[in-house]
């Protein structure tokens, strides 16, 4: 084993037959390493290729070209071992309505070849808060409980890697908090977590590293902190002592007077240093009572990267 839970090289997926229309290239030569023990975010707009990538990792979609190693096992040479190393919590609620949670876990464990003595269905149900629903039909469970059951099913074969595909889409705050408590616990115990989400603040809080896919290509891959540091734009919020008679002016400044009396000043750090912004404020005759800066958040980085690029970034993989 290397230090990577997953290694992907030149991964391509084409839907349709080349030479015949229509042909969709869902993945365009993805190179990606996901470190062991990390919480790794996989982000991108709808149709970017995230689900295709996850389904290839799970063995549900056959790739067109490339190499995938999961926990040291080549997916082509050792399909059973590579599949056993990964558990996937899908976005869709694909549950048999006539199976109770305990029975569903037992069946799932049997499909993965887990011996009866090694099954821990009740322990997993307790982990996800379904121990009191162990024998209730799945069709009687609420939507949130069904999502918990999907997580439980992904854990029955003791995977080294857990993939969460939009796990908190449409769920309430209580369930979201319960899910992330469980994810943090599993990660502390050594499990590698791969997360796709549309809630960018969730990725910002949870993920050590993030990869962004757009139009089937990898456009960014870095630590969350480094991605947040990529944007050159900054915001300074100034509270004047008295209402200003005129607004600050300087090249590269965009100034807005807000309803609460503060000035929101947007500027590019490379063009206008913070000191020059403060000089412009003083030159406008404004006495500063308070000043603070606001850093870019992940949503701004995401929009910047997906709006500006459709081609892979050199070295992104």
C-alpha distance (Angstrom), angle and dihedral (degrees) to the residues before:
residue distance angle dihedral
X1 . . .
X2 3.78 . .
X3 3.78 121.5 .
X4 3.80 89.7 -88.4
X5 3.78 126.5 93.1
X6 3.81 91.2 -161.6
X7 3.80 131.1 19.9
X8 3.81 119.8 -171.0
X9 3.81 123.8 -174.4
X10 3.82 127.2 -172.6
X11 3.80 92.3 -26.3
X12 3.79 113.4 -173.4
X13 3.77 132.6 176.3
X14 3.79 124.1 -174.5
X15 3.79 121.8 -174.9
X16 3.79 112.3 -153.9
X17 3.79 129.6 21.0
X18 3.78 119.1 -65.4
X19 3.76 110.5 -112.7
X20 3.78 91.3 30.0
X21 3.77 125.8 86.3
X22 2.96 132.9 -88.0
X23 3.81 103.7 35.0
X24 3.80 120.8 169.0
X25 3.80 121.1 -163.3
X26 3.78 100.5 -155.5
X27 3.82 96.1 174.4
X28 3.80 122.3 29.6
X29 3.79 109.0 -162.2
X30 3.82 101.8 -50.8
X31 3.84 117.3 -163.1
X32 3.79 113.0 -171.0
X33 3.81 139.5 153.6
X34 3.82 120.6 -163.7
X35 3.83 113.5 -163.2
X36 3.78 122.2 -129.6
X37 3.77 114.6 -101.8
X38 3.79 95.7 17.7
X39 3.78 132.6 124.4
X40 3.78 99.3 -130.1
X41 3.79 124.3 -167.9
X42 3.80 121.0 -146.2
X43 3.78 108.1 -166.8
X44 3.78 137.4 173.2
X45 3.80 142.4 127.2
X46 3.80 122.0 -81.8
X47 3.79 110.4 -68.0
X48 3.80 93.3 20.5
X49 3.82 94.2 122.9
X50 3.81 101.7 -100.3
X51 3.80 95.8 123.9
X52 3.80 91.6 46.0
X53 3.80 90.0 53.1
X54 3.80 92.6 48.3
X55 3.80 92.4 47.4
X56 3.80 90.3 51.6
X57 3.81 90.1 51.6
X58 3.81 89.7 49.4
X59 3.81 92.1 49.9
X60 3.81 92.9 -116.1
X61 3.81 96.1 113.4
X62 3.80 125.7 43.5
X63 3.79 112.8 -130.9
X64 3.81 121.1 -129.8
X65 3.81 95.1 -140.7
X66 3.78 142.5 -17.0
X67 3.79 138.4 61.4
X68 3.80 130.9 -78.9
X69 3.82 123.5 -169.9
X70 3.79 117.3 -172.2
X71 3.81 116.8 -169.3
X72 3.80 89.2 -21.0
X73 3.82 95.6 -49.2
X74 3.78 120.6 116.8
X75 3.79 106.3 -129.1
X76 3.82 92.6 -138.8
X77 3.81 97.9 44.3
X78 3.82 97.3 37.3
X79 3.82 107.9 24.1
X80 3.81 96.2 158.3
X81 3.80 95.1 49.5
X82 3.79 93.6 44.9
X83 3.80 91.7 48.7
X84 3.81 91.7 47.9
X85 3.82 90.1 55.3
X86 3.80 94.1 61.8
X87 3.80 134.7 59.3
X88 3.79 122.4 -166.3
X89 3.79 128.3 -156.2
X90 3.82 101.2 -161.1
X91 3.77 126.0 -147.6
X92 3.82 93.0 -126.9
X93 3.81 120.1 78.0
X94 3.81 95.1 -123.3
X95 3.80 100.9 167.4
X96 3.80 130.9 141.3
X97 3.83 103.2 -116.1
X98 3.81 92.8 -148.8
X99 3.81 96.7 55.9
X100 3.79 121.1 89.1
X101 3.84 114.7 -136.6
X102 3.82 95.2 -104.7
X103 3.80 92.1 48.4
X104 3.82 90.7 46.3
X105 3.80 90.6 54.4
X106 3.80 92.4 46.9
X107 3.82 91.2 51.9
X108 3.81 91.4 46.6
X109 3.80 91.3 49.8
X110 3.80 90.0 49.8
X111 3.80 91.1 52.4
X112 3.81 88.6 55.7
X113 3.80 91.7 47.7
X114 3.81 95.5 -114.2
X115 3.85 108.3 163.6
X116 3.81 114.8 -121.4
X117 3.79 92.9 -115.2
X118 3.82 90.1 56.8
X119 3.80 96.9 48.2
X120 3.80 117.0 108.3
X121 3.77 103.0 -175.6
X122 3.81 96.1 146.7
X123 3.80 91.9 47.8
X124 3.80 91.1 52.4
X125 3.81 92.4 46.4
X126 3.80 88.7 53.3
X127 3.80 90.2 49.2
X128 3.81 91.7 57.0
X129 3.80 95.1 38.7
X130 3.80 98.2 -109.1
X131 3.80 100.9 112.6
X132 3.82 91.3 112.4
X133 3.83 90.3 51.2
X134 3.80 96.0 48.8
X135 3.80 93.8 119.6
X136 3.82 100.8 31.5
X137 3.81 118.3 110.2
X138 3.80 112.2 -102.2
X139 3.81 89.9 -125.4
X140 3.83 89.2 65.6
X141 3.81 93.7 55.0
X142 3.79 122.4 101.1
X143 3.79 120.1 -115.2
X144 3.79 91.2 -100.4
X145 3.80 92.3 50.4
X146 3.79 90.3 50.7
X147 3.79 89.5 54.8
X148 3.80 89.0 51.9
X149 3.79 88.9 51.9
X150 3.81 90.5 52.3
X151 3.80 88.8 55.1
X152 3.80 90.3 48.3
X153 3.81 91.8 51.6
X154 3.80 90.1 52.3
X155 3.82 90.1 57.3
X156 3.82 102.5 48.2
X157 3.83 96.3 96.5
X158 3.82 96.2 48.3
X159 3.83 95.7 -112.7
X160 3.80 122.0 -163.6
X161 3.82 90.2 -144.5
X162 3.80 128.2 45.0
X163 3.81 120.7 -163.7
X164 3.80 116.5 -159.9
X165 3.80 111.8 -165.9
X166 3.81 108.9 -162.2
X167 3.82 89.9 -36.8
X168 3.81 97.4 175.0
X169 3.81 100.3 40.2
X170 3.79 107.8 137.1
X171 3.81 96.7 -6.6
X172 3.79 128.1 128.2
X173 3.80 125.4 -103.1
X174 3.82 94.2 -104.5
X175 3.80 92.9 55.4
X176 3.79 91.6 44.7
X177 3.80 91.4 53.6
X178 3.82 91.5 46.6
X179 3.80 90.8 50.2
X180 3.80 94.1 50.8
X181 3.80 91.8 46.7
X182 3.80 88.0 55.8
X183 3.80 92.5 45.1
X184 3.80 92.0 51.6
X185 3.80 90.5 48.3
X186 3.82 92.5 50.0
X187 3.79 90.6 47.0
X188 3.83 91.6 50.6
X189 3.80 87.4 53.4
X190 3.80 89.4 57.2
X191 3.79 104.5 -93.4
X192 3.81 117.9 141.8
X193 3.81 111.7 -130.3
X194 3.80 125.3 -155.6
X195 3.79 114.0 -167.7
X196 3.77 132.0 -169.2
X197 3.79 115.2 -173.1
X198 3.79 143.0 155.7
X199 3.80 89.9 -148.9
X200 3.78 99.4 89.7
X201 3.81 93.9 -174.5
X202 3.82 86.0 58.8
X203 3.80 91.6 55.0
X204 3.80 90.7 45.0
X205 3.80 91.3 54.3
X206 3.82 99.4 38.9
X207 3.81 108.8 33.6
X208 3.80 128.9 84.5
X209 3.79 91.5 -168.2
X210 3.79 134.9 12.7
X211 3.80 136.1 -156.5
X212 3.80 119.9 -163.6
X213 3.82 119.6 -154.2
X214 3.79 122.9 -166.0
X215 3.83 126.8 175.5
X216 3.81 90.1 -9.1
X217 3.81 94.5 -55.2
X218 3.78 131.9 104.6
X219 3.81 106.6 -115.5
X220 3.81 99.0 172.1
X221 3.79 140.3 8.8
X222 3.78 121.2 173.4
X223 3.77 145.1 114.4
X224 3.78 113.4 -63.4
X225 3.81 90.3 -114.9
X226 3.80 93.0 52.3
X227 3.80 92.5 47.9
X228 3.78 90.3 52.6
X229 3.80 88.7 50.8
X230 3.81 93.5 54.6
X231 3.77 97.1 81.0
X232 3.77 114.2 88.9
X233 3.80 93.7 -160.4
X234 3.79 118.2 99.5
X235 3.77 134.4 -179.4
X236 3.80 125.9 -141.5
X237 3.80 119.4 -167.7
X238 3.80 113.9 -157.8
X239 3.81 125.1 -168.2
X240 3.84 109.2 -156.9
X241 3.79 122.5 -149.4
X242 3.80 89.6 -130.2
X243 3.81 132.6 11.6
X244 3.83 106.9 -77.7
X245 3.79 120.7 -116.9
X246 3.81 91.4 -148.7
X247 3.77 137.0 13.1
X248 3.81 124.8 -111.4
X249 3.79 115.7 -94.9
X250 3.78 129.6 -160.0
X251 3.84 137.0 131.4
X252 3.81 111.0 -73.5
X253 3.81 96.5 13.9
X254 3.81 122.9 129.0
X255 3.81 109.1 -170.6
X256 3.79 127.2 -169.2
X257 3.79 127.2 -176.9
X258 3.80 107.5 -141.1
X259 3.79 128.1 -149.2
X260 3.81 91.9 -108.4
X261 3.82 90.7 58.8
X262 3.80 96.7 -104.6
X263 3.78 124.7 125.8
X264 3.81 117.6 -126.8
X265 3.79 108.1 -156.1
X266 3.82 119.4 -171.1
X267 3.80 117.6 -165.0
X268 3.81 142.6 157.9
X269 3.78 111.4 -112.1
X270 3.80 95.4 -145.9
X271 3.80 92.1 51.1
X272 3.80 99.6 37.6
X273 3.82 121.3 23.6
X274 3.79 117.9 -144.2
X275 3.79 90.2 -108.8
X276 3.80 90.8 58.6
X277 3.81 89.7 52.2
X278 3.81 90.7 53.9
X279 3.81 90.1 46.9
X280 3.82 89.5 54.0
X281 3.80 89.8 51.3
X282 3.82 92.1 51.7
X283 3.82 92.1 43.9
X284 3.81 87.6 57.8
X285 3.80 87.9 60.4
X286 3.80 93.7 -108.5
X287 3.79 119.9 148.2
X288 3.80 109.1 -149.1
X289 3.79 117.9 -133.2
X290 3.81 95.1 173.2
X291 3.80 137.8 -3.6
X292 3.79 133.2 -172.1
X293 3.77 136.8 167.1
X294 3.78 129.7 -134.8
X295 3.79 120.9 -148.7
X296 3.79 124.3 -144.6
X297 3.78 116.5 -89.7
X298 3.78 127.6 -141.8
X299 3.79 92.7 -97.3
X300 3.80 90.8 62.0
X301 3.81 91.5 47.9
X302 3.80 91.3 47.4
X303 3.80 93.5 49.6
X304 3.79 91.6 45.4
X305 3.80 93.4 52.3
X306 3.80 98.5 41.7
X307 3.80 93.7 43.3
X308 3.78 95.2 46.7
X309 3.79 102.8 40.3
X310 3.77 139.0 44.9
X311 3.83 95.9 161.4
X312 3.79 126.3 77.0
X313 3.78 116.5 -91.0
X314 3.79 112.8 -119.9
X315 3.78 107.9 -105.4
X316 3.80 93.7 9.0
X317 3.77 91.4 126.2
